Amino acid sequence: MALRARALYDFNSENPGEISVKENEIVTLYCEQDIEGWLEGVNSRGERGLFPASYVEILKNTAPSYNNNISAGDGYQASKYANISGSGYDTSYNTQPIDENLSKTSAPSFTSYPVPVQHPPSYQPSQASDDDWDDEWDDSSTVADEPGVIGGSFPDYEGNGPSTYRMSTSSMPRGGTAQQAKSSATVSRNLNRFSTFVKSGGEAFVLGEASGFVKDGDKICVVMGQYGPEWQENPYPFVCSIDDPTKQTKFKGMKSYVAYKLTPTHTQSNVSRRYKHFDWLYTRLVEKFPVISVPHIPEKQATGRFEEDFISKRRKGLIWWMNHMTSHPVLARCDVFQHFLTCSSTDEKAWKQGKRKAEKDEMVGANFFLTISTPAVPLDLQDVESKIDGFKAFTKKMDDSVVQVNTTFNEFARKQIAGFKKEYQKVGLSFKILGQAFELDQQQFSVGLNHAIAYTAEAYDTVGEYFAEQPRQDLDPVMDLLALYQGHLANYPDIIHVQKGALTKVKESQKHVDEGKMEGASADGICERCNIISFATLAEIHHFHQIRVRDFKAQMQHFLREQIGFFQKITTKLEEALQKLPGNIFKGRFLSNVRIRALAVILKICRGEKLMPSFTWKLKPPDMAPE
């Protein structure tokens, strides 16, 4: 029987996590006991959140009302929490019978309010996607119709096979007494159920609510390296090229899209993928890895999707994205990414099986942390907190500097494409007009000069074109890299929040132990689980710094080489114009310091001037004789 209450007054929500209720509105409660004067429930519009306990009266022993708009079960369907599925998750699907006590295992009894069972969220395709979902992906079949699909991920729910074992963070074993559960009852849950720490499953894991079956292949190892925790290296590294973006059609030309050819080096087999496939993969990865910075894919665009410049820019962005994916020791090896890279473009059945399998993955949210294997020696959490604070300050400073560099480069590119080009071509036009005026003089000795001035005009016009074309070669690649790192930097506040939330629970549990409100064993369990999150967070930070140094070193080298080549090209063009002048005493490249020194000596000799001691050095006959 659902616990209900009637609103006595109107209440308008003002903060995240609160819901509005109207006078006489019936709300469904999750717990009769208030939390510091607040109750949690679902209003008649299906919104779930907190509201003041003093604004409602609890209805005792009332029969369920069939006229009410929502029931307790519907409350979960209407949930807006990112880690609680409202629809699309078939809870009745199982390949093998699951231990009926699995859902009852050892969730600690919190005095705050009961915890709903969390299911992996189902993927809802973006409605604003520029590659709309079609019948290629949206089919009515489920993995249950394909025998043996999900079994590849969890072959034995009873843990009989060597590759599967049951993991649990529960602080109360099966058959445990209420006294045992009491050990963590005083660790409060966050009131803000929309916080990243809650949505990621980090809170549930730290408080001992995670329980699932982990394959050996799902294990993610953190090892101690020279500079601290780091992800275990991928023993089979690979890269993947993205080539040949081509416009294709279906439904007799009614549907158009751009497909990219992907070629992973570890398979050497080409697969064709559309942007919507990248978008789907990105969503799956973000859901599965709460403490890993999944690189952002290029943004969607509603118009101009088939223009050559846009396709080229998107391809460059996807190449950067793929480079970071294949460089990550964890992301590169995960099943859903490998399915994306290796499943044949023509095998629709295999693609759908892998897609459904990924969407039914149970190792997400709190269960994801069960897959992390860490070194036996625990971390010093005070040292961890100091490092996290340092990294937080670093990312803030880097984000500010990236924005500044990006703004400066955008402005500089705009000036080169429009301003500098225009100014140099104005100089060229001025020389052209001067040359046209000089051509009115029909003297034979003027012809050479007129031709040289005309060539100089053309040279400056060409230099203007050089400036307009150059941003593609040096500035754009830097801005593409900055865009990718802006995505990473946007990810880290949430990752840091998860780790900070875990540290907060450790401090709270230690305080309760000191006050005699909690058993030491339970506090130790919370500390151990925080240690796992800390290892993973520091490993991810280490990886970020590694690829940052690699990427920016390579990009700075490329930028400076392009800049040098750019100005050398301008110098060469101006030298060619100089060679056109009649009576030019220079042949070939002339900007050598030695040749300039030699020229000064020659001029002094011609003028009969006495050479200073600094000029008394042997001169060979000059090879720069006047024409």
QUIURJO-V687104 format. One record per backbone hydrogen bond with DSSP energy under -0.5 kcal/mol. CO is the residue of the C=O (numbers start at 0). NH is the residue of the N-H. E is the energy in kcal/mol with one decimal. If there is no record, write none. Layout:
CO:NH:E
CO:NH:E
This chain:
1:3:-0.5
2:28:-3.4
3:58:-2.3
4:26:-2.8
5:56:-2.5
6:23:-3.2
10:12:-0.5
10:20:-2.1
14:17:-1.8
16:49:-2.6
20:10:-3.0
21:24:-2.2
24:6:-2.4
24:26:-0.5
26:4:-2.2
27:41:-2.4
28:2:-0.6
33:35:-0.7
34:37:-0.9
36:52:-2.5
37:34:-4.0
38:50:-1.9
39:29:-2.0
39:30:-0.6
40:48:-2.3
41:27:-2.6
42:45:-1.8
46:42:-2.2
48:40:-2.4
49:18:-2.1
50:38:-2.8
51:54:-1.2
52:55:-1.3
54:7:-3.8
54:8:-1.2
56:5:-2.8
57:59:-0.6
58:3:-0.6
63:65:-0.6
64:67:-0.5
70:74:-1.6
71:75:-0.9
72:75:-0.8
72:76:-1.2
73:77:-2.4
75:78:-1.0
80:83:-1.2
87:89:-0.7
88:90:-1.4
89:92:-1.5
98:101:-2.7
100:103:-1.0
100:104:-0.6
101:104:-1.2
105:170:-0.8
105:171:-0.8
107:109:-1.0
113:115:-0.5
122:124:-0.6
125:128:-0.9
133:136:-1.6
133:137:-2.4
136:138:-1.2
141:144:-1.5
142:145:-1.7
144:146:-0.7
145:148:-1.5
147:151:-0.5
148:151:-1.4
149:152:-1.6
149:153:-2.1
155:158:-1.7
160:163:-1.0
162:215:-1.8
164:213:-3.4
166:211:-2.9
172:175:-2.2
176:180:-1.7
177:181:-1.6
179:182:-1.2
180:183:-1.2
181:184:-1.4
183:186:-1.4
184:110:-1.3
185:187:-0.8
190:192:-1.3
191:194:-1.4
194:198:-2.9
195:199:-2.6
196:201:-0.6
196:202:-2.0
197:200:-1.3
200:204:-2.3
201:205:-2.5
202:206:-2.4
203:208:-3.0
204:207:-1.5
209:168:-3.1
211:166:-3.9
213:164:-1.7
214:217:-0.9
214:218:-0.5
215:218:-1.2
218:220:-0.5
219:372:-3.3
220:231:-2.3
222:224:-0.7
222:229:-2.6
224:227:-0.9
227:224:-2.9
229:222:-2.9
232:234:-0.6
233:236:-0.5
238:264:-2.9
240:262:-1.9
242:260:-2.9
245:258:-2.7
247:256:-2.5
249:253:-0.5
249:254:-2.2
250:253:-1.2
254:249:-2.2
256:247:-3.4
257:274:-0.6
258:245:-2.5
259:261:-0.6
259:272:-2.3
260:242:-2.7
261:270:-2.1
262:240:-1.7
263:266:-0.9
263:267:-2.8
268:263:-0.7
270:261:-3.1
272:259:-2.8
273:276:-0.8
273:277:-1.5
274:278:-2.5
275:279:-2.3
276:280:-2.4
277:281:-2.7
278:282:-2.0
279:283:-2.1
280:284:-2.5
281:285:-2.4
282:286:-1.8
283:287:-1.9
284:288:-2.4
286:364:-0.8
287:289:-0.7
288:291:-1.1
291:293:-1.1
292:294:-0.5
303:306:-1.3
306:310:-2.5
307:311:-2.4
308:312:-2.4
309:313:-2.8
310:314:-2.4
311:315:-2.0
312:316:-2.1
313:317:-2.5
314:318:-2.2
315:319:-2.1
316:320:-2.2
317:321:-2.9
318:322:-2.4
319:323:-1.9
320:324:-2.0
321:325:-2.7
322:326:-1.1
323:327:-0.7
324:327:-0.9
327:331:-2.1
329:332:-0.8
329:333:-0.8
330:333:-0.7
333:337:-2.1
334:338:-2.6
335:339:-1.9
336:340:-1.9
337:341:-2.3
338:342:-2.1
343:346:-0.8
345:347:-1.3
346:350:-2.0
347:351:-2.4
348:352:-2.2
349:353:-2.3
350:354:-2.3
351:355:-2.7
352:356:-2.3
353:357:-2.2
354:358:-1.9
355:359:-1.3
357:360:-1.1
361:363:-1.5
363:366:-1.4
364:367:-1.0
364:368:-0.6
365:368:-0.8
366:369:-1.1
366:370:-0.5
367:370:-1.7
368:371:-1.0
370:219:-3.2
372:221:-2.9
375:377:-0.5
378:380:-0.9
379:383:-2.4
380:384:-2.5
381:385:-1.9
382:386:-2.3
383:387:-2.7
384:388:-2.3
385:389:-2.1
386:390:-2.5
387:391:-2.4
388:392:-2.1
389:393:-2.2
390:394:-2.9
391:395:-1.9
392:396:-2.3
393:397:-3.1
394:398:-2.7
395:399:-2.1
396:400:-2.3
397:401:-2.8
398:402:-2.2
399:403:-2.0
400:404:-2.9
401:405:-2.7
402:406:-2.4
403:407:-2.6
404:408:-2.9
405:409:-2.3
406:410:-2.2
407:411:-2.7
408:412:-3.0
409:413:-2.2
410:414:-2.2
411:415:-2.4
412:416:-2.7
413:417:-2.3
413:418:-0.8
414:419:-3.9
415:420:-1.0
417:421:-2.0
418:422:-2.6
419:423:-2.8
420:424:-2.2
421:425:-1.7
422:426:-1.9
423:427:-2.3
424:428:-2.4
425:429:-2.1
426:430:-2.3
427:431:-2.2
428:432:-2.5
429:433:-2.3
430:434:-2.9
431:435:-2.3
432:436:-2.0
433:437:-2.3
434:438:-1.6
436:439:-1.3
437:440:-1.8
439:441:-0.7
442:445:-1.4
443:446:-1.2
445:449:-2.4
446:450:-2.4
447:451:-2.1
448:452:-2.6
449:453:-2.2
450:454:-2.3
451:455:-2.4
452:456:-2.2
453:457:-1.9
454:458:-2.5
455:459:-2.4
456:460:-1.8
457:461:-2.3
458:462:-2.5
459:463:-1.9
460:464:-1.4
461:465:-2.3
462:466:-2.1
463:467:-1.7
464:468:-2.0
465:469:-1.9
466:470:-0.7
468:471:-1.0
469:472:-2.0
469:473:-1.6
470:475:-3.4
473:477:-1.0
474:478:-2.3
475:479:-2.5
476:480:-1.9
477:481:-2.5
478:482:-2.2
479:483:-1.8
480:484:-2.2
481:485:-2.1
482:486:-1.4
483:487:-1.6
484:488:-2.8
485:489:-1.6
486:490:-1.0
487:490:-0.9
487:491:-1.3
488:492:-0.6
490:493:-0.7
490:494:-1.5
491:495:-3.1
492:496:-2.0
493:497:-1.9
494:498:-1.7
495:499:-3.0
496:500:-2.4
497:501:-1.8
498:502:-2.2
499:503:-2.1
500:504:-1.7
501:505:-1.8
502:506:-2.4
503:507:-2.3
504:508:-2.5
505:509:-2.5
506:510:-1.9
507:511:-2.0
508:512:-2.1
509:513:-2.2
510:514:-1.5
511:516:-3.0
511:517:-0.9
512:515:-1.3
518:522:-1.7
519:523:-2.5
520:524:-1.9
521:525:-1.9
522:526:-2.3
523:527:-2.6
524:528:-2.1
525:529:-2.2
526:530:-2.0
527:531:-1.5
528:532:-1.7
529:533:-2.4
530:534:-2.5
531:535:-2.2
532:536:-2.4
533:537:-2.6
534:538:-2.3
535:539:-2.1
536:540:-2.2
537:541:-2.4
538:542:-2.1
539:543:-2.3
540:544:-2.2
541:545:-2.0
542:546:-2.4
543:547:-2.2
544:548:-2.3
545:549:-2.1
546:550:-3.0
547:551:-2.6
548:552:-1.9
549:553:-2.0
550:554:-2.5
551:555:-2.3
552:556:-2.1
553:557:-2.2
554:558:-2.7
555:559:-2.6
556:560:-2.2
557:561:-2.4
558:562:-2.4
559:563:-2.7
560:564:-2.7
561:565:-2.3
562:566:-2.3
563:567:-2.3
564:568:-2.0
565:569:-1.7
566:570:-2.5
567:571:-2.6
568:572:-1.9
569:573:-2.3
570:574:-2.4
571:575:-2.2
572:576:-1.6
573:577:-2.1
574:578:-2.0
575:579:-0.7
576:579:-0.9
577:580:-1.4
580:583:-1.1
591:595:-2.2
592:596:-2.2
593:597:-2.5
594:598:-2.5
595:599:-2.0
596:600:-1.9
597:601:-2.4
598:602:-2.4
599:603:-1.8
600:604:-2.3
601:605:-2.6
602:606:-1.7
603:608:-2.5
604:607:-1.3
611:614:-2.5
612:615:-1.4
614:616:-2.3
